[in-house]
């Protein structure tokens, strides 16, 4: 089977896994892009829009637009920095934290399934392959 077809098949199973473990009607309008932003905000703590834009490698207006969408969906709130009231900090709401938690849990279940399929040697080889791919992609980015 072609590698592109294999990637599609794996992605299909990943998406199926994600849906199985998480989203009810309440979360049906959350896009993959929103997931990426929520994860990044979670990992950064309470970033500014500028910090978020830099971390996501997007323009500040693009990040600002996404922040507005997430605030509208109740996933994110903004608050003034205690150090400088002119600076706006981003904070996940309880709903936003729940989305991140659900996605992380679904990811863990997906990778547990991979661990069930592969033996230790195969997992080691897969890890080295992913390391090589990640290094090559980082070189391209630089």
Buried (B, 14 or more C-beta within 10 A) or exposed (E): EEEEEEEEEEEEEBEEBBEEBBBEEEBEEBEEEBBEBBBBBBEBEBBBBEBBBBBBEBEEEEBBEBBEBBBEBEBBEBEEEEEEEEEBBBBBBEBBBBBBEBBEEBBEEBEEEBEEEEEEEEEEEEEEEEEEEEEEEEEEEE
